[in-house]
Amino acid sequence: MNKVEIVYDVEAPMRDGTVLRADTYMPAGEGPFPVILVRTPYDKRTWLGIDYSAIARAGYIVVVQDARGSFASEGEWLPWRHEREDGYDSVEWAAALPKSNGRVGMMGSSYLGSTQWSAAIAQAPHLVAIAPWATWSDPEDGLMFRGGAIELGLNGYWSMLTAIPRFFRDGLPPDQAIEKMVEGIESVDTIATDGYWGLPSGAPPMLERTGLPDLGVARALKDRATTDDSRVATTIRRADAALVEHLRLARHLPPRGAGQLHRHALTRQTGKAGCGTLGTPVV
């Protein structure tokens, strides 16, 4: 199975009519094949160390989607705000793709890991495995805040790096977009000596100048309930038995050529360990 068909900017309508776009990597053959979904705000064509074509050649449909408000996808960029609804809708859309066997797994780290938790918490019916790594479970412990203090390092650096590529997307004239991009890069270059010292710390000038949302700190300072959009640990502790069972991914599949996806443990959140794998279709 050597041939892979890549289709760019495949449209996925969300429940509110917003269209998200994904690149799909389709293995040769009639299928059906399991699906691996990756949801990212960093541009679906940015190299993140994952060879999607190799995974497709091993017998998986790979779907790499720009998150809402990112690059080719429509909508407003507001970190975490829509990830549960969009995660649910994207899983169900991916499950219905041509040659899909209806079983969807997700993978990725950092924000890509958090989008997996969001889809799992939303209980997308066709989600059977997730493989998040190097991501967060509690916005109060290392994401937006730490020990009650603002997590300046992540909020400043991450927010600037996600803002800079968006200047061209937001419809600015090219000369203005380039000017703002240069200003943003200069802010990142001086972030340790200048940016982190800007006041107020909840809305530092370097971030305000971008005109784009930060990680979520500014919203949380106005309304703490907004942190629930990115909360995993407490959500799972409150979850009913059906959700916990869903997250333990009892519907596992045997591994295939691409190898077993990363195991994910729920020990920290539930006191129990569970894992899911995605492999040869079970039909």
DRENGU-455898 format. One record per residue: residue number from 0; residue in one letter; chain; z, y, x of N, C-alpha, C in turn. Coordinates in steps of 0.001 Angstrom, whole numbers, plus 500000, padded with zeros to 6 digits. Example, Ala and Ser with C-alpha at 12.3 -4.5 7.8 and 13.67 -1.06 7.14 Angstrom:
// DRENGU-455898
0/A/A/507800/494310/513190/507800/495500/512300/507800/496700/513200
1/S/A/507080/497750/512850/507140/498940/513670/507870/500030/512900
***
This chain:
// DRENGU-455898
0/M/A/500000/498813/500860/500000/500000/500000/500000/501235/500894
1/N/A/498777/501683/501304/498667/502748/502281/498236/504082/501695
2/K/A/497522/504039/500570/496998/505273/500008/498036/505956/499129
3/V/A/498068/507291/499234/498971/508098/498410/498159/509236/497807
4/E/A/498245/509407/496511/497584/510532/495844/498609/511638/495641
5/I/A/498325/512815/496171/499224/513966/496039/498608/514945/495049
6/V/A/499360/515295/494033/498925/516285/493045/499890/517465/493124
7/Y/A/499344/518649/493283/500164/519832/493505/500431/520587/492202
8/D/A/501628/521156/492138/502017/522061/491051/501832/521450/489662
9/V/A/502316/520228/489510/502314/519587/488196/503375/520267/487332
10/E/A/503002/520638/486127/503886/521437/485279/504845/520564/484464
11/A/A/506099/520998/484459/507129/520327/483664/507798/521372/482773
12/P/A/507586/521324/481465/508201/522304/480569/509671/521977/480326
13/M/A/510525/522984/480435/511930/522821/480125/512179/523129/478646
14/R/A/513362/522856/478178/513677/522972/476754/513511/524396/476218
15/D/A/513626/525418/477098/513479/526796/476651/512063/527326/476852
16/G/A/511135/526450/477248/509757/526852/477438/509405/527248/478859
17/T/A/510402/527407/479725/510137/527731/481128/509434/526560/481797
18/V/A/508419/526852/482589/507654/525807/483260/508073/525715/484727
19/L/A/508533/524541/485121/508830/524261/486528/507680/523437/487095
20/R/A/507409/523627/488376/506257/522947/488986/506702/522057/490137
21/A/A/506021/520931/490229/506371/519924/491226/505119/519368/491872
22/D/A/505252/518918/493107/504220/518124/493761/504580/516655/493565
23/T/A/503618/515849/493189/503874/514426/492985/503118/513614/494024
24/Y/A/503789/512608/494551/503213/511681/495520/503142/510327/494834
25/M/A/501926/509904/494523/501730/508713/493703/501195/507562/494554
26/P/A/501890/506424/494588/501385/505283/495355/500148/504679/494712
27/A/A/499348/504012/495543/498176/503311/495020/498625/502113/494188
28/G/A/497763/501681/493310/498101/500533/492482/498431/500948/491066
29/E/A/498480/499954/490199/498695/500220/488783/500161/500485/488448
30/G/A/501083/500001/489268/502487/500161/488942/502943/499111/487947
31/P/A/504038/499344/487234/504806/500595/487233/505704/500717/488462
32/F/A/506058/501978/488793/506873/502257/489962/508107/503066/489566
33/P/A/509213/502881/490279/510359/503769/490093/510057/505152/490660
34/V/A/510802/506140/490214/510554/507536/490586/511733/508072/491388
35/I/A/511433/508826/492433/512453/509570/493165/512177/511051/492949
36/L/A/513151/511744/492404/513033/513169/492090/513857/513994/493071
37/V/A/513242/515017/493628/513913/515962/494518/513767/517347/493901
38/R/A/514869/518039/493680/514836/519374/493087/515401/520376/494093
39/T/A/514585/521377/494465/514946/522248/495580/514666/523725/495296
40/P/A/515519/524618/495790/515215/526054/495721/514564/526562/497001
41/Y/A/514291/525665/497961/513853/526077/499303/512350/525953/499523
42/D/A/511575/525768/498469/510132/525567/498514/509838/524085/498714
43/K/A/509223/523499/497743/508966/522060/497729/508085/521601/498882
44/R/A/507392/522526/499535/506520/522149/500653/507144/522467/502009
45/T/A/508394/522890/502006/509100/523098/503264/509572/521754/503808
46/W/A/509367/521522/505080/509770/520259/505705/511286/520183/505791
47/L/A/511867/519202/505142/513322/519017/505145/513712/517693/505793
48/G/A/512811/517143/506609/513126/515916/507325/512889/514649/506529
49/I/A/512224/514769/505374/511955/513602/504536/510444/513427/504438
50/D/A/509952/512245/504758/508532/511949/504685/508220/511378/503296
51/Y/A/507833/512252/502386/507598/511826/501013/506432/510847/500908
52/S/A/505424/511028/501726/504276/510118/501684/504683/508705/502090
53/A/A/505556/508601/503089/506017/507280/503524/506792/506583/502412
54/I/A/507596/507345/501691/508345/506764/500578/507384/506300/499485
55/A/A/506354/507109/499225/505371/506717/498218/504617/505461/498634
56/R/A/504289/505357/499926/503581/504163/500395/504430/502912/500242
57/A/A/505745/503076/500195/506637/501931/500009/506779/501540/498541
58/G/A/506137/502289/497643/506129/501881/496252/506955/502726/495309
59/Y/A/507139/503989/495652/507889/504901/494791/507025/506099/494433
60/I/A/507107/506557/493205/506549/507847/492843/507552/508908/493295
61/V/A/507132/509854/494107/508023/510905/494589/507642/512217/493915
62/V/A/508617/512881/493338/508408/514159/492660/509290/515195/493351
63/V/A/508664/516234/493907/509404/517291/494604/509177/518584/493830
64/Q/A/510240/519100/493243/510138/520187/492284/510814/521458/492780
65/D/A/510150/522588/492586/510783/523885/492825/511761/524165/491689
66/A/A/513000/524506/492031/513994/524838/491015/513590/526111/490273
67/R/A/514194/526330/489152/513896/527507/488327/514000/528795/489154
68/G/A/512989/529643/489008/512987/530915/489715/512635/530812/491180
69/S/A/512173/529647/491611/511867/529427/493023/510379/529132/493207
70/F/A/509727/529914/494051/508361/529644/494493/507416/529432/493313
71/A/A/506887/528231/493087/505867/528056/492052/506436/527938/490642
72/S/A/507740/527799/490518/508347/527611/489197/508673/528941/488536
73/E/A/508560/528938/487219/508862/530134/486444/510374/530315/486293
74/G/A/510744/531463/485702/512130/531699/485351/512881/532552/486342
75/E/A/514121/532838/485992/514991/533677/486818/515771/532828/487813
76/W/A/515802/533273/489057/516595/532598/490074/518051/533019/489922
77/L/A/518880/532098/489504/520306/532334/489358/520997/531038/489773
78/P/A/521469/530952/491025/521970/529679/491556/522933/528965/490615
79/W/A/522640/527708/490378/523451/526771/489595/523415/526990/488086
80/R/A/523013/528157/487622/523167/528475/486210/522454/527485/485288
81/H/A/521253/527048/485658/520445/526222/484756/520274/524786/485233
82/E/A/520986/524393/486288/520663/523114/486930/520997/521892/486068
83/R/A/521992/521974/485227/522311/520802/484394/521239/520583/483332
84/E/A/520876/521642/482606/519830/521493/481590/518489/521167/482244
85/D/A/518155/521888/483326/516870/521629/483991/516855/520257/484658
86/G/A/518003/519831/485183/518076/518505/485784/517842/517416/484760
87/Y/A/518483/517535/483623/518292/516580/482532/516824/516542/482122
88/D/A/516259/517718/481833/514881/517775/481350/513891/517265/482394
89/S/A/514155/517552/483671/513242/517129/484730/513290/515619/484936
90/V/A/514469/515037/484831/514575/513578/484934/513791/512909/483808
91/E/A/513982/513386/482604/513298/512771/481464/511783/512972/481547
92/W/A/511361/514133/482038/509924/514378/482244/509372/513434/483311
93/A/A/510095/513284/484421/509636/512415/485507/509570/510955/485058
94/A/A/510500/510553/484211/510507/509168/483727/509267/508834/482915
95/A/A/508632/509853/482340/507473/509633/481484/506149/509847/482214
96/L/A/506186/510060/483519/504953/510256/484275/504085/508995/484245
97/P/A/502775/509153/484384/501902/507972/484459/502338/507040/485591
98/K/A/502330/505771/485328/502684/504696/486266/504186/504608/486544
99/S/A/504993/505432/485892/506450/505332/486063/506994/504159/485263
100/N/A/508028/503512/485816/508684/502438/485064/509883/502956/484272
101/G/A/510074/504277/484280/511142/504872/483488/512471/504969/484194
102/R/A/512552/504499/485440/513800/504558/486198/513692/505651/487261
103/V/A/514613/506592/487207/514545/507750/488090/515788/507811/488975
104/G/A/515567/507994/490266/516640/508267/491207/516432/509646/491803
105/M/A/517477/510205/492401/517375/511514/493035/517944/511438/494437
106/M/A/517495/512337/495317/517994/512342/496679/517932/513759/497239
107/G/A/518688/513984/498324/518660/515275/498997/520054/515766/499344
108/S/A/520108/516763/500208/521390/517301/500678/521543/518756/500282
109/S/A/522750/519282/500493/523049/520685/500236/522783/521009/498763
110/Y/A/522022/522070/498471/521739/522410/497076/520997/521275/496384
111/L/A/520169/520551/497152/519439/519413/496590/520392/518299/496178
112/G/A/521543/518208/496850/522565/517251/496452/523262/517688/495179
113/S/A/523527/518986/495087/524203/519497/493907/523353/519357/492652
114/T/A/522037/519512/492778/521181/519349/491599/521247/517915/491069
115/Q/A/521541/516967/491934/521690/515580/491483/522952/515415/490647
116/W/A/524063/515967/491153/525306/515905/490389/525117/516556/489021
117/S/A/524361/517678/488993/524148/518381/487727/523429/517490/486722
118/A/A/522388/516792/487171/521653/515904/486265/522524/514739/485813
119/A/A/523364/514228/486721/524247/513110/486372/525312/513546/485373
120/I/A/525887/514726/485591/526899/515242/484665/526293/515476/483286
121/A/A/525025/515905/483274/524335/516117/481999/523965/514805/481315
122/Q/A/524126/513678/482024/523862/512343/481498/522402/512150/481076
123/A/A/521504/512534/481967/520089/512260/481713/519902/510748/481545
124/P/A/519396/510281/480431/519374/508843/480130/518625/507987/481140
125/H/A/517560/508506/481743/516746/507702/482644/517134/507855/484113
126/L/A/518236/508542/484382/518723/508673/485758/519570/507453/486093
127/V/A/519125/506654/487073/519827/505418/487401/520435/505415/488798
128/A/A/520117/506426/489623/520685/506461/490974/520631/507874/491518
129/I/A/521681/508262/492244/521663/509531/492962/522136/509283/494385
130/A/A/521640/510121/495305/522000/509984/496712/522250/511359/497315
131/P/A/523335/512036/496886/523639/513358/497448/524415/513249/498754
132/W/A/524107/514120/499692/524904/514181/500914/524991/515626/501391
133/A/A/526057/515909/502160/526296/517256/502701/526211/518297/501602
134/T/A/526940/518061/500511/526932/519006/499401/528364/519281/498968
135/W/A/528557/519987/497867/529890/520432/497461/530308/519778/496154
136/S/A/531620/519780/495907/532111/519293/494624/532980/520324/493917
137/D/A/533443/521345/494642/534381/522301/494058/534055/523710/494546
138/P/A/533638/524617/493662/533309/525983/494083/534497/526746/494644
139/E/A/535702/526279/494348/536899/526952/494852/537317/526444/496233
140/D/A/536598/525443/496736/536992/524826/497996/535792/524686/498932
141/G/A/535300/525835/499412/534269/525804/500437/532888/526234/500003
142/L/A/532658/526389/498703/531356/526853/498245/531379/528371/498055
143/M/A/532108/528840/497053/532208/530277/496807/533522/530868/497321
144/F/A/534550/530044/497275/535883/530505/497709/536534/529410/498537
145/R/A/537545/529809/499298/538321/528845/500074/539759/529361/500153
146/G/A/540671/528613/499540/542066/529046/499523/542256/530369/498819
147/G/A/541395/530680/497861/541491/531928/497122/540675/533064/497709
148/A/A/540253/532937/498955/539461/533984/499606/537975/533713/499422
149/I/A/537183/534783/499462/535732/534630/499354/535207/533874/500571
150/E/A/534333/532923/500332/533692/532180/501418/532555/533046/501975
151/L/A/532940/534004/502834/531990/535000/503333/530835/534362/504104
152/G/A/531157/533364/504929/530136/532787/505786/528981/532215/504997
153/L/A/529284/531343/504055/528228/530697/503283/527570/531686/502333
154/N/A/528369/532491/501652/527801/533412/500673/526829/534389/501334
155/G/A/527220/534947/502469/526360/535919/503131/525106/535300/503712
156/Y/A/525271/534274/504520/524143/533692/505244/523185/532988/504295
157/W/A/523713/532120/503434/522874/531372/502501/522142/532311/501549
158/S/A/522853/533292/501029/522234/534201/500063/521102/535002/500694
159/M/A/521278/535417/501948/520216/536145/502634/519012/535242/502890
160/L/A/519250/534025/503338/518138/533134/503667/517356/532710/502426
161/T/A/518022/532617/501274/517294/532275/500053/516614/533494/499447
162/A/A/517093/534690/499763/516493/535917/499226/515190/536264/499934
163/I/A/515173/536139/501254/514034/536633/502042/512690/536063/501584
164/P/A/512552/534749/501366/511235/534238/500955/510822/534661/499549
165/R/A/511768/535156/498747/511470/535471/497354/510849/536849/497162
166/F/A/510840/537684/498196/510296/539027/498035/508819/538995/497667
167/F/A/508073/538038/498203/506660/537937/497866/506461/537349/496473
168/R/A/507408/536518/496046/507281/535891/494733/507517/536884/493610
169/D/A/508314/537899/493839/508775/538767/492767/507798/539879/492389
170/G/A/506575/539791/492867/505542/540719/492416/505536/542071/493090
171/L/A/506255/542216/494190/506224/543482/494909/504866/543663/495594
172/P/A/504403/544904/495742/503205/545132/496549/503432/544580/497953
173/P/A/502393/544071/498598/502562/543426/499911/503303/544264/500933
174/D/A/503024/545579/500985/503690/546404/501990/505184/546510/501719
175/Q/A/505565/546594/500434/506993/546641/500093/507664/545301/500347
176/A/A/506965/544221/500028/507532/542891/500264/507770/542668/501756
177/I/A/506806/543084/502581/506967/542926/504031/508122/543782/504535
178/E/A/508237/545000/504014/509333/545887/504421/510692/545271/504089
179/K/A/510818/544734/502874/512087/544123/502486/512358/542852/503289
180/M/A/511303/542106/503613/511485/540891/504408/511979/541240/505814
181/V/A/511377/542240/506415/511814/542674/507752/513261/543157/507709
182/E/A/513602/543928/506682/514978/544407/506528/515937/543230/506368
183/G/A/515521/542231/505611/516367/541062/505412/516581/540289/506697
184/I/A/515510/540110/507471/515636/539398/508750/516554/540156/509696
185/E/A/516441/541472/509722/517334/542277/510562/518783/542130/510114
186/S/A/519003/542044/508811/520368/541849/508305/520938/540512/508750
187/V/A/520096/539468/508746/520557/538158/509208/520865/538202/510703
188/D/A/520030/538900/511464/520233/538985/512917/521546/539683/513270
189/T/A/522000/540592/512402/523233/541351/512683/524361/540979/511727
190/I/A/524260/539797/511131/525220/539437/510089/526649/539332/510620
191/A/A/526811/538861/511851/528162/538681/512403/528807/540012/512761
192/T/A/528014/540959/513246/528571/542236/513698/528568/543300/512625
193/D/A/527758/543115/511593/527630/544153/510572/527767/543590/509156
194/G/A/526933/542615/508828/526843/542141/507454/528145/541657/506850
195/Y/A/528889/540836/507604/530135/540285/507082/531228/541344/506917
196/W/A/531056/542489/507555/532067/543536/507504/531813/544538/506386
197/G/A/530701/544392/505688/530371/545334/504625/531311/545215/503444
198/L/A/531611/546340/502841/532517/546393/501686/531775/546949/500477
199/P/A/532151/546477/499285/533182/545474/499004/532721/544072/499394
200/S/A/533660/543229/499793/533303/541905/500289/532683/541025/499207
201/G/A/532971/541334/497941/532397/540561/496846/530963/540950/496532
202/A/A/530528/542063/497066/529146/542520/496866/528737/543320/498099
203/P/A/528644/542677/499253/528344/543392/500501/526983/544083/500439
204/P/A/526869/545243/501076/525622/546015/501011/524376/545227/501403
205/M/A/524476/544335/502395/523273/543608/502818/522718/542762/501679
206/L/A/523604/542227/500823/523147/541434/499684/522674/542323/498542
207/E/A/523364/543423/498327/522972/544336/497266/521583/544899/497502
208/R/A/521235/545114/498756/519919/545681/499070/518779/544733/498714
209/T/A/519051/543443/498660/517984/542494/498329/517588/542590/496865
210/G/A/518512/543014/496003/518248/543052/494576/518227/541681/493937
211/L/A/518684/540680/494678/518679/539295/494189/520103/538758/494140
212/P/A/520351/537735/493334/521719/537211/493196/522204/536511/494453
213/D/A/523519/536560/494660/524110/535826/495771/524382/534392/495333
214/L/A/525152/533690/496136/525482/532292/495883/526131/532070/494525
215/G/A/526840/533066/494044/527571/532962/492788/528892/533686/492824
216/V/A/529248/534251/493982/530529/534931/494141/530632/536148/493224
217/A/A/529602/536987/493202/529656/538210/492395/529864/537878/490918
218/R/A/529171/536856/490425/529357/536456/489024/530754/535909/488793
219/A/A/531261/535130/489753/532585/534512/489597/533692/535554/489574
220/L/A/533533/536630/490345/534554/537678/490359/534617/538407/489025
221/K/A/533509/538421/488300/533493/539039/486976/533932/538061/485895
222/D/A/533550/536806/486058/533860/535778/485068/534029/534447/485787
223/R/A/535276/534020/485989/535546/532801/486747/534920/531573/486108
224/A/A/534684/531623/484811/534111/530459/484124/532723/530116/484642
225/T/A/532035/531090/485268/530690/530801/485777/530720/529788/486915
226/T/A/531869/529595/487559/531943/528609/488639/531782/527186/488122
227/D/A/531986/526979/486832/531856/525630/486284/530439/525088/486400
228/D/A/529459/525990/486529/528074/525532/486675/527891/524685/487928
229/S/A/528696/524941/488959/528564/524205/490222/529717/523244/490462
230/R/A/530576/523063/489469/531773/522237/489647/531462/520770/489376
231/V/A/531887/519912/490296/531680/518474/490137/533007/517753/489964
232/A/A/533946/517972/490883/535170/517173/490934/535956/517242/489635
233/T/A/536267/518447/489154/537071/518576/487955/536322/518063/486743
234/T/A/535016/518282/486742/534209/517803/485621/534320/516295/485495
235/I/A/534254/515601/486625/534327/514142/486587/535730/513679/486225
236/R/A/536753/514380/486724/538117/513975/486372/538337/514084/484877
237/R/A/537659/515040/484228/537804/515207/482794/536873/514288/482005
238/A/A/535946/513673/482689/534875/512938/482007/535411/511741/481247
239/D/A/534704/511392/480209/535090/510203/479458/534555/508957/480149
240/A/A/534943/507808/479647/534597/506554/480313/533093/506344/480382
241/A/A/532363/506812/479384/530911/506625/479380/530254/507360/480536
242/L/A/530698/508589/480813/530112/509356/481914/530453/508724/483249
243/V/A/531707/508315/483428/532089/507675/484684/531251/506428/484911
244/E/A/531049/505648/483854/530248/504440/483984/528806/504790/484354
245/H/A/528303/505866/483765/526952/506308/484085/526850/506700/485559
246/L/A/527827/507415/486057/527800/507863/487446/528010/506716/488421
247/R/A/528676/505644/487981/528845/504495/488870/527541/503719/489016
248/L/A/526565/504054/488159/525210/503523/488328/525174/501997/488354
249/A/A/525696/501413/487288/525722/499962/487213/524316/499379/487160
250/R/A/523336/500185/486700/521966/499684/486579/521254/499800/487923
251/H/A/521766/499142/488941/521178/499257/490271/519929/498380/490393
252/L/A/519095/498720/491361/517855/497999/491609/517856/497497/493039
253/P/A/517212/496361/493319/517190/495837/494684/516355/496713/495605
254/P/A/516697/496783/496896/515978/497633/497833/514579/497128/498115
255/R/A/513747/498052/498571/512364/497719/498876/512020/498231/500270
256/G/A/510725/498312/500591/510285/498627/501948/510853/499898/502521
257/A/A/511027/500938/501696/511522/502208/502223/513000/502128/502555
258/G/A/513636/501040/502178/515048/500870/502485/515925/501378/501360
259/Q/A/517156/500979/501387/518102/501391/500358/518386/502872/500482
260/L/A/518409/503564/499357/518803/504957/499373/520278/505049/499756
261/H/A/520685/506237/500184/522076/506443/500568/523004/506029/499432
262/R/A/524065/505313/499780/525080/504976/498794/525891/506232/498493
263/H/A/526341/506351/497288/527206/507492/497000/528505/506985/496396
264/A/A/529589/507503/496898/530903/507046/496460/531547/508070/495555
265/L/A/532268/507573/494564/533001/508443/493656/534494/508382/493939
266/T/A/534850/507885/495111/536262/507682/495405/537053/508968/495258
267/R/A/536531/510073/495817/537278/511327/495782/537456/511829/494356
268/Q/A/536401/511633/493533/536450/512196/492200/537158/511307/491188
269/T/A/537006/509982/491301/537498/509101/490244/538506/508069/490705
270/G/A/538673/507926/492028/539551/506890/492519/538883/505541/492585
271/K/A/537622/505478/492204/536857/504239/492247/535592/504473/493047
272/A/A/535046/503438/493595/533813/503565/494366/532668/502971/493584
273/G/A/531515/503603/493697/530342/503084/493021/529113/503473/493801
274/C/A/528016/502783/493603/526790/503132/494292/525615/502756/493443
275/G/A/524476/503310/493782/523253/502962/493088/522136/502832/494099
276/T/A/521197/501939/493870/520030/501833/494716/518810/501873/493835
277/L/A/517709/502258/494423/516455/502338/493704/515441/501552/494493
278/G/A/514834/500563/493890/513910/499734/494657/512864/499104/493791
279/T/A/512603/497826/493989/511555/497128/493262/511766/497259/491759
280/P/A/510704/497607/491030/510874/497764/489569/511397/496495/488917
281/V/A/512292/496691/488000/512784/495587/487172/512248/495821/485778
282/V/A/511319/494995/485356/510675/495200/484060/510792/493941/483214
***
